[in-house]
Amino acid sequence: TQTKQIGTPRPSIHFAPRRHWINDPNGLVYYGNRYHLFFQHNPEGDTHGNMSWGHATSCDLVHWQEHPVAISHTEEEEVFSGSTVFDEANSSGLGNAQNPPLVAIYTSAYRAERRQAQSLAYSTDGGRTWARYHGNPVLDRGSSDFRDPKVFRYTLGDGPYWVMVAVEAAARQVVLYRSDDLKSWTYLSSYGPAGAVGGVWECPDLFPLPVDGDAEQQRWVLLISLNPGGVAGGSGTQYVVGQFDGIRFTPDEPLETLSGEREPLEGLAWLDWGRDCYAGVTFSGLPLHERILMAWMSNWDYAHAVPTTPWRGMMTTARRLTLRSIGGRARLCAEPVLPPGRVAEELAPCTLANGESLVVQLPDVARIDFRIRALETASVELRGSDGSVMLTFDGASGRIHLDRRSADVMGHPLYPSIDTAPSLTRGSMLDATIVLDTGSVEIFADQGSRNFTDLAFLGEARVLTMHAVAGSVSVDELRVLNLEAR
Ligand code: FRU
């Protein structure tokens, strides 16, 4: 394994800060015709510390402009993860009727004691500058692990009122509160421990989505990030589909509590089967059923060893979420928001006989769409000057494997991995979109129903090799887009 500092090129269609450490996306809000991304940031260093909210905005979720730090750490507190809402009715009184505020609800992680409580900051200039509320914290349970508030406006039933979903991380519980003014909060209910509990619970989100686009069949999705204990090892995100009645979240199917270090593949529902999709949450300020998620593209297992410089850490592509019935269950699907790009290569349908390969040159920032059928085994290798990853499709079981052991420039023992996504339909067809940028490979298979998000350092001059490993492979579609071309 070589250790190498990766400075240029910077990721082109992923957000990375100009310099220094980042982790979770925070306060995602669509406001003033812009997507605002705040993020966990150490403005002074390349390791986790001095946590503050950095800030960037975008018109298209692809190209980001970084702004000065929005909420800075102080002597008393670090500013941990949370969310932002547009308080249109000025229910908080932190703005005024003519100029209602943006309100950030974040976790105060006090330095002097191990205590975490929820606090407010507000902006009356569209997110440019932020002031702390003088009455902070607004919700304190005297807990050392109470964090990551996601606040949304609940408008059904007895609504409208604000609902906060947060975690008691060590107890593996999601806790729900309600408020009329964002300042005083009343306990509603808790959920958990249930499902995957092999690590602390972090960064929850709760939102409604129609099943198969049918608004009459709305379900609620509870996202729970978990570290460690994710399906691929280390940090991961599980989700639960159920009902929220304004007070309580009830899962559609009762979940067994599993506590393995590495959770079983089948049975639980995972947002992603790769290693680098953590702390994902969704934007507020969009129409009810428009759900866009961004996550931190890293894993606490080795985040401090990510060899990029002068920045450390980046976000995943933004993903549009939908619920689709697949194999008798409502599954959460995630498809990337990408620039249109320009077609660089398009192959006519063909068949690869057992042992045959085809090779395609790739642009630096590429989208690859393909559809193949294989009764036995097909592989897709992505190789660059520094390494390669191998995607293997087993047509008999329908499973997909991603091996990135040859894309390691990190030299960290927990980095090399082979991960597996189960088959949801047991078909011999694989339909996938691969997104390649500096330092990452994202695979969205079968309309985003089983995805892998992985850091992978491939270097330059990349080529794709599709190979019929066993049996023949029908290549029904193979198209490469250059995503840097406008
Ligand atoms: C998740 C997390 C959150 C916390 C933040 C601190 O990665 O541990 O629970 O608020 O990071 O930076």
Boltz pocket constraint, residues with backbone or C-beta under 6 A from the ligand:
constraints:
  - pocket:
      binder: B
      contacts: [[A, 23], [A, 24], [A, 40], [A, 51], [A, 79], [A, 80], [A, 81], [A, 82], [A, 107], [A, 147], [A, 148], [A, 201], [A, 202], [A, 203], [A, 279]]
      max_distance: 6.0
